Amino acid sequence: MRVRKIARVANVLPQAVLHYSRIGLLQPNWDPDTGDQVFPHRQLIRLRLISRAQKRGWSVDDIERRLPVLDP
């Protein structure tokens, strides 16, 4: 999935997807033809976990520390 689609499916803003990608919470693949970020299904699950954690008041630092434990 590309940035806009994964954002729509996870119900977050595309800017959030790009931010999480920049800080390393999401690990996209890159389309060699277009240079676009492409997110496999596993990253969608991860994005949903990040979104739920933030809604529960977790900071990005908390998420970074705990996400490897929560990663499906």
ROBAMAR-441725 format. One record per atom (N, C-alpha, C): residue in three letters; y, z negated, x negated. Coordinates in steps of 0.05 Angstrom, whole numbers, padded with zeros to 5 digits, always signed. Each point is the difference from the previous one (the first is absolute). Last residue first. Layout:
ROBAMAR-441725
ALAYZX/...
This chain:
ROBAMAR-441725
PRO-00153-00320-00069/PRO-00026+00007+00011/PRO-00016+00017-00019/ASP+00078-00076-00021/ASP-00005+00029-00001/ASP-00028+00006+00010/LEU+00042-00088-00016/LEU-00002+00010+00027/LEU-00009+00029+00002/VAL+00015-00044-00083/VAL-00020-00016+00013/VAL-00005+00011+00028/PRO+00070+00038-00051/PRO-00026+00008-00011/PRO-00024-00016+00012/LEU+00090-00021+00029/LEU-00011+00025+00010/LEU-00027+00007-00014/ARG+00062-00076-00021/ARG-00023-00004+00018/ARG-00015+00025+00008/ARG+00081-00004-00057/ARG-00020-00019-00011/ARG-00026+00000+00016/GLU+00073+00053+00030/GLU-00010+00011-00025/GLU-00022-00019-00012/ILE+00046-00029+00077/ILE-00018+00022+00006/ILE-00012+00011-00025/ASP+00066-00065-00009/ASP-00024-00012+00012/ASP-00021+00022+00005/ASP+00084+00029-00028/ASP-00014-00014-00022/ASP-00026-00012+00010/VAL+00058+00037+00062/VAL-00013+00022-00015/VAL-00016-00013-00023/SER+00014-00065+00082/SER+00018+00016-00018/SER-00016+00021-00014/TRP-00022-00044+00099/TRP-00008+00000-00028/TRP+00021+00017-00016/GLY-00004-00016+00099/GLY+00019-00014-00017/GLY-00007-00001-00029/ARG-00042+00046+00078/ARG-00006-00029+00001/ARG+00017-00016-00020/LYS+00007+00094+00006/LYS+00007-00010+00026/LYS-00006-00029+00003/GLN-00027+00044-00079/GLN+00029-00003+00001/GLN+00010-00010+00027/ALA-00092+00018-00010/ALA+00008-00023-00017/ALA+00030-00004+00001/ARG-00036+00076+00043/ARG-00007-00025+00014/ARG+00009-00024-00016/SER+00010+00083-00042/SER+00018-00002+00023/SER-00005-00026+00016/ILE-00058+00022-00071/ILE+00027-00007-00010/ILE+00019-00005+00023/LEU-00086+00032+00022/LEU-00001-00028-00010/LEU+00027-00009-00010/ARG-00008+00090+00024/ARG-00001-00017+00024/ARG-00001-00029-00007/LEU-00006+00062-00070/LEU+00027+00000+00011/LEU+00001-00017+00025/ARG-00084+00015-00038/ARG+00016-00017-00018/ARG+00028-00003+00011/ILE-00057+00061+00042/ILE-00009-00027+00005/ILE+00017-00020-00015/LEU+00015+00089-00019/LEU+00010-00007+00027/LEU-00008-00028+00008/GLN-00033+00036-00080/GLN+00028-00009-00003/GLN+00013-00006+00027/ARG-00088+00036-00002/ARG-00001-00027-00012/ARG+00029-00012-00003/HIS-00014+00092+00025/HIS-00004-00019+00022/HIS+00001-00029-00009/PRO+00051+00069-00063/PRO-00026+00000+00013/PRO-00002-00022+00021/PHE+00089+00054-00036/PHE-00012-00026+00002/PHE-00028+00002+00014/VAL+00078+00061-00061/VAL-00021+00002+00021/VAL-00015-00027+00000/GLN+00098+00049-00040/GLN-00018-00023+00000/GLN-00019+00004+00024/ASP+00045+00086-00050/ASP+00004-00021+00021/ASP-00020-00023-00004/GLY+00009+00086-00049/GLY+00011-00023-00013/GLY+00005-00023+00020/THR-00040+00092+00010/THR+00026-00005+00010/THR+00014-00024-00014/ASP-00088+00033-00026/ASP+00014+00024+00007/ASP+00029-00005+00008/PRO-00064-00070-00022/PRO+00008+00015-00023/PRO+00016+00025+00006/ASP-00007-00096+00051/ASP-00008+00027+00005/ASP+00009+00017-00023/TRP-00023-00107-00005/TRP+00021+00020+00000/TRP-00012+00028+00005/ASN-00023-00110+00029/ASN-00008+00023-00017/ASN+00023+00020+00000/PRO+00016-00108+00016/PRO-00005+00026+00011/PRO-00013+00019-00021/GLN+00011-00108+00017/GLN-00006+00018-00021/GLN-00007+00028+00012/LEU+00058-00099+00025/LEU-00017+00023+00009/LEU-00004+00018-00023/LEU+00047-00076-00019/LEU-00018-00011+00021/LEU-00018+00022+00012/GLY+00072+00010-00071/GLY-00029-00001-00007/GLY-00018-00013+00021/ILE+00098+00026-00004/ILE-00005-00026-00012/ILE-00030-00005-00005/ARG+00031+00082+00040/ARG+00015-00004-00025/ARG-00007-00026-00014/SER-00037+00018+00085/SER-00012+00018-00020/SER+00014-00004-00027/TYR+00034-00043+00075/TYR-00026-00013-00007/TYR-00013+00017-00022/HIS+00078+00036+00036/HIS+00006-00024-00014/HIS-00026-00013-00010/LEU-00007+00074+00057/LEU+00009+00008-00027/LEU+00006-00024-00017/VAL-00023-00016+00089/VAL-00023+00012-00014/VAL+00008+00008-00029/ALA+00068-00029+00057/ALA-00017-00022-00007/ALA-00024+00009-00016/GLN+00058+00064+00037/GLN+00012-00013-00023/GLN-00016-00024-00009/PRO-00025+00046+00080/PRO-00007+00014-00024/PRO+00011-00012-00026/LEU-00017-00064+00085/LEU+00018+00021-00008/LEU-00010+00014-00025/VAL-00069-00043+00071/VAL+00020-00010-00019/VAL+00019+00024-00007/ASN-00088-00003+00053/ASN+00024-00010+00014/ASN+00020-00014-00019/ALA-00085+00050-00017/ALA+00001-00028-00005/ALA+00024-00014+00014/VAL-00013+00094+00008/VAL-00026-00012+00008/VAL+00001-00030-00003/ARG+00074+00050-00032/ARG-00002+00002+00030/ARG-00025-00015+00010/ALA+00012+00009-00093/ALA+00020-00018+00011/ALA-00002-00001+00030/ILE-00053+00061-00046/ILE-00011-00027-00003/ILE+00020-00020+00011/LYS+00029+00089+00002/LYS-00023-00004+00018/LYS-00011-00028-00003/ARG+00071+00029-00057/ARG+00009-00003+00028/ARG-00024-00006+00019/VAL-00019+00015-00094/VAL+00016-00023+00005/VAL+00007-00004+00030/ARG-00088+00055-00017/ARG+00025+00000-00015/ARG+00017-00024+00010/MET-00111+00010-00003/MET+00024+00000+00017/MET+00025+00000-00018/
